[in-house]
Amino acid sequence: MTAKARNLLVIVADELRRDVLGCMNNALVRTPNLDALAARGTVFERAYTPSPICVSARAALATGRYVHHTGHWDSAAPYYGDPAGWMHAVRDQGVSVRSFGKLHFRSSADDNGFVEEFLPMHVVDGRGWTVGLLRKDPPVFGGAAELAADVGEGESDYTRFDTAITEKASDWIAIRSKNTAPWAAFVSFVAPHYPLRAPKPFLDLYDPAHIPMPIGRDAVDAPTHPELKHIAGFFDYDRYFTPERAAAARAAYYALVSFMDDCVGRVLIALEASGQAEDTCVVFTSDHGEMLGDHGFWAKSVMYEGAVGVPMIAAGPGFAAGHRVATPVSLVDIAATAADQFGAQAFSEHLPGQSLRHLASMPDDPGRTVFSEYHDGGSSTASYMVRWDRWKYVHYVGAPPQLFDRASDSQECLDLGESMVPDHVAARAEGLMRLKAICDPDQVNADAFEDQSRRIAEFGGPEACRSVAFNHTPAPIG
């Protein structure tokens, strides 16, 4: 094995929450290929998305910058190659960089940093989901019923698309060798993103009767926090789910996780067969998670662990086998990792992230701050999360904060946001201090609304924005 990897393979799932992998101690889900990758590499146990929504998270992953730095606030503000991302920096080092599958950028007509984009999936019409811009006067979201309605057995355009991505990426990797020039590849699947319809061989692995019910479903009828009530009122998915439907949906999600794991396995088999596995750094993650009915929410858009927690596995040169890291990490660390590997440190010098290779080699630092923010559809104000040690602090502009003690309340059922216990008061003060070290939350909130108002006008006004209210982006093939 080389001391430093020649190649970089970044594999991204869509809407994959951290706790549905075998290597993350889920005894029910079947993810043999990702478990094997974890066994030969390093698992980052506390990994987070910079924003619990696709477009914003993917822009942050590409650039290594937070959403408020780049202005990719929402699902109608797709990345268009500016500011330059890790792909540009690596390409500038003379490395061939290619993408396969979902990008959710503006267009392949932009210079997104790739030498070539295979089967690219971008936002609709280069604009995306414009209804989400109407945060001050949100319309009724008519697509909410679709999530519960499209559950069960069968292929979807997304599973067919992922199969095509798998074949294209595997074929491309198979013709590389140790004698070809170093390369970087971004392989991006759509599974387990809804629709929650899974091929029969994978759905047969799971009995809905044995699937745990959502967290908090029996304890609460609806969120009590004012901003969460607002978001739940817009994304009112949960009212369409009976207990039986929720169990079937969760089983289908698990099946799509296993389907995605199979796709990943086929790509890794191609890498192994090409003789490059020992020379390639493999990073696996997701853009964000999926709530699966926990606390009354489906999809993402909130700061609960199901939505903001993502898996992060790295294997290859520089990553010890069977190693687990408790230091919190973020998708923004991937840009720094790529820059570190290919000698583009000047690109990452002023970025908030650090190389995963460096973090994995150091003693655990549970006190490291990771950060997430949300300014998209359904929200009436900005929400921010900072995570460190045992604490998760969630800040809402103009609304009470939330605080969770992850050490004693891993399911986040006890909100300490207004507790007057001294330790909780101190933790909230610490969280606010850490947040303000990253950004001015009030100013960022104002900046987001100002930019969204500008784009509402640019897109033709509120009525034009209301007309684009689909539930998920169509696959380019299916």
Protein Blocks (a to p, Z undefined) as FASTA:
>chain_A
ZZbdfbdcddddehiafklcfklopakbccfklmmmmmmmccdfbbcdfbdcfklmmmmm
mnopafklnopabfklccehiacdfklmmmmnopacddehjekpabfkbcghpabdghia
cdehhlopmklmmmmlccddfklmmmmmmgcedddfklmmmmmmmmmmmmmmmmgcfkbc
cdddddddfbfcdcddddfklmmmpcfklpccdehklmpgbdfbfklmmmmmmmmmkmmp
cfklmmmmmmmmmmmmmmmmmmmmmmmmmmmmnopmmmcccddddfbdceklpghiaheh
iabfklmpccdddedehiaghiacfbdcdfklmmmmmmmmnopammmmmpcbdcfklmmm
pccdfkbccddddfbehiabdcddddehjbccdddehiacddddfklmmnopaccklccb
fklmmmmmmmmmmmmmmpcfklmmmmmmmmmmmmmmmnnpjklmmmmccfbdcdfbZZ
